[in-house]
């Protein structure tokens, strides 16, 4: 096995082992931290498809993250209020079923990415970055002015949504769900990178003109990757809202977009487990240094600066060496 594959396996085992050990020691808070790592890593996997595979630097991915969260709230809030989701033209009830909510969040994130990507991909470079940021901020301010779902204060979902056969209020069982979804997303990302589509996407990223001459349509390939990226990020948003049992406009803010990008950069852009390593480091710094100083993000910034300047492959690339990404 290659070094990166071994490292990836070690990270996957460590992420699973931590909450199991915490359960044995009676530390449910540590399980919650591990669950947060898994969910944020899932959002990073979504961005990594656009950024790492497609070369699309998006500062608006929080839009899809927040849309996924609000999709959960739209479906679950009527149930806790004992009201229908809609009454016209037919009465439709809300739902607390996670599989249905996940499907809705994934579709909502994908459709939003289709609309935003169709316009944004007509530009490139800094213009693409700014237009994705603009779309994200538009949705952020829309959420602030949406009183039905709490406006600026957000909306609480008092009881966590359910999954057949599991007690999702039990921290370890909810972690297992999030961990399973993350592993499926990572497997999908790996297969995608090695598929014909992934090769076409890599060609469109590296040399669009040559790709077009070979019969590949860079715009269509990149748009498809952007939609897949948005769908996965939307699913992560639904899980994050379920973890906190709360949704707010902060999920759509540009700061959230920046944090998701930090996960990918810290772990390693285009590295399969880069988002997992980056999210884990971010949460560890937040937990350990946050209790030491309210300025803990200064240390995060220094770590990010060091990786950008001296370790372009992120944590995974530094440890595994210059091997092929997404192995």
N, C-alpha and C positions, 0 to 999 in steps of 0.2 A: 504493500500500500504506500501511496505517496504521503509526504509529510502533512500536506493540507488536509487530506482525507482523514488521517489519524487525528489531527487537531480538531476537525469538525466533529468527529465521533466523541472525542473527549469533552467538547463543549456541550454536546447534546446530553451526554451522560451526567455531566456536572449539573446542568440545569434541572434534570430530573431528580438527581440525588439530593439536592439542597432541600426542596420541600419535603421529601420523604424523611430526611433527618430531622427537619424542623417539626414534623408531625410527631415523631418519636419523642422529641424533647418538649413537646407541648408549647411550641412557638408559632401560633397561627399568623402572627404579623410577618414573619419571614416567608411563609407560604404566599401571603398577599404580595410581597415584594417580588417573589419569583414569578407570580402570575402577571404582574405588571411588566416584568422583563419580557415574558413570552408575548404579550399583546403588543408592546411597543416594537419588539423585534419583528412581529408580523407586519406592522405598518412600514418598518424599514425594508422588509422583503419586497413590499409593493413598490416603494420608491426605487429600490435597487434595480428592479426590472427596467424602469424608465431611465434612471441615471447610469447604472452600471452597464447594462446591456445596450440601451438605446442612445446613451450620451445626451439625454434630455435633462438639463438642470432645471428642475421645477421648484419654485418657491411657493407653490399653491397647493401642495399635497394635503395640507390641513383641511382644505375644502372637502376632499373626499373622506377624510377621517371624521370630520364633523358631520357630514351628510350621513355617514353610517350611524353615528351616535344619535342623530335626530330621527333617523328612520326607526331606530329602536324605540325612541320616546313616542313617536307618532302612533306606533302600533300598540305599545304597552300602556301608555297613559290612560286611554279610554277604559281599559279593563279595571284599573285601580279606582277610577272615578265612577264605575258602573254606568258608563255611557257608551253608545255605539260610536264607531269610528266615523261613520257618515250615515246620513239618513235619506239622501237623495242621489240618484233616482231610486236606489234600493238601500235598505238598511244593511250595513256591513259592520260586523263586530271587530274590535281590536283583538290582539292575541298576546299571550305571554310565552308562546312556544319559541324557543331559541332557533330551531331549524328554519322556521318560517321567517323569523326576524333576520337571521343571517342571510337568507336568500334575498330578502327585500333590501338589506343594507348593501349586499354585493351588487345587485342590479342597480340600485340608486347611485352607488359610487361609480360603476361602469358607465351609466348613462351620462352622469355629470362629466366624467372624463372624456366621453365622446364629444359632447358639446364644446367643452373648453379646449380639448385637443384639436378639434377640427379647425378652430380659429387660431389657436396659439401656434400650431405647427406650420402655419403660413409664414411665420417669422423664424428667426434663428438667433443664436448667441444671446447677447444681453437683452434683446427685444423679447425673446421667448421667456427669459427669466422674469422680466417685468410684467408681461401680460398674464402669466400664470399667477404672479403675486397679486395683480389687480383683480383677477377673477376671485381669488381667495378672499380678499378684503371685501369685495362686493357681497359675498355670501356671509361673511362675518357681520357686516353691518345690517344685513337683512335679518339675521338671527337675533341681533340686539333689539330690533324693532318688531319682533314677532311675539306679541303679548300672550298669545294662546299657549305658548310653551315657555313662559317665564321671562321672555325678553332678556335683559342684561343679567338678571339674577339666575337664569337657568331653571331647570325643572328636576325635581327629585322623583325617582321611581322607588317606592318604598320597599317593594319585595322583588328580589332578583327573579328574572325570567327562568322558566323551567326547561329541562332537557329530559326526554323519556328515559326512565330507569335510573336517574341520578338525582341526588339532592344538591342542587347548585349552591345552596347557602353554606354547605360544608366546604371550607377553603380548599382542601386537597382535591376534592372531586371537581370543583370549578377549575382549579389549576390543570388537572388532567385534561379537561376539555380544551382549554386554551393551548396547552402543550401539543395536543394531538392536531389541532388546526394548524399550528405553526409548523409541525413536521410535515404535514401534507403540503403546505405552501412551499416549504423548502424543496421538497421532492419535485413539485410542479416546476419550480424555478430552475432546478437542475436539468430536468427533462426539456424544458423550453429552451434553455441556453444551448443544448446539444442538438436540438431539432433543426430541420431545414429552415424553419422560420427564424430560429435563433441565429443561424449563420447568415441569413438574409438581413436580419436586424444589425448584426455586427458589421456587415458590409455597408449598410446604409449609414451607420455611425462613422465608419472610418473613411469612406470615400463615396459620397452620394452620387457623384457624376459617373464614376465607373460602374456603380451598382445599376444606375439607370440604363447605361449602355448594355448591361448584361440582361436587361429585361425586368429588373426588380424595380418596383415603384416605392422609393424611399418614403414618400408621404404616407402611403397606405400602411406600410410595414410599421413605421413609427407610431402612427395613430392607433393601430391594433395593440401595440405594446403599451401605449399610454392608457388605453381603455382597460387592459388587463391589470396594469399597475393601480389604476384608480379603484377597480373592483376589489382587489385584495386590501387596499388601504381602507376602503369603506367597511369591509368586514371587520378589520381591526378596530375601527371606530365604534362599531356596535358592541364588540366585546369589552372595550374600554369603558363605555357608558354603563354596561352591565356590571363590570367590576366595581365601579364607584356608585352605582345606582343613582346616577346624576348625569345630566347633560347640560352644557352651557356653551355660549358663543366662544369661550376660550378655546374650545376644541377646533375652531375654524380660524384662529388667529395666525398671523405670520410667524409669531414666536413658536407655535407648535410646528409649523412647516420647517422652521430652522432646526428645531430639536430633532425631528425625524431625519433631516439631512445629516445632523451631527452624528446620529447613531451609525449611519452608513459610512461616513468618513472615518470615524474612530475605528470601526471594525475593519474597514477595507472596502472601497468601492469595487463592485463587480465580484467580490468574494462571496461565495455562497453563504457562509455563516458570519459574514461581516456584520450584518445588522444585529445578529444575536450577541456577538461579542461587544459591539458598540452600545447596545441597549443595557447590557449587564454592567458595563463600566460606568455608564451614565447613572444608573440607579444606585450603584455602590457609592459613587462619589456624592450623590445627593443625600444618601442615608448617612454615610460616615462623616462627611465634611459639613453637611447641613446642620448637624448638631454642634459642630465646632464653631462655625461662623456663618452668618447670613450672606456672606460674600463668597460662598463656596464655588459659584460659577466662575470666579476669577481663576481658580485652580483648573476647572474644566477648560477654560479658554487657553490656559498655558499648555495643557495636555494636547488640545486640538492643534494649537500652533506648532508644537513639537512634531506631531504626526504629519502635518501638512508640509513642514520644512524638511524633516529628516526621515520620515517613514511613509512614503507615498502609498504603500500597500496597506496602511493601517495596521492594527494589531495582528490580524491574520497574516498579512504579507510579511510583517517583520519577523514573526515566529516561523512561518512556513517557508519563507524565501520567495524567490521570483518564479513561482510555478504558475501554471495556467489557472486563471480564476474560474470559479464555479465548478471545481472538481469535486 
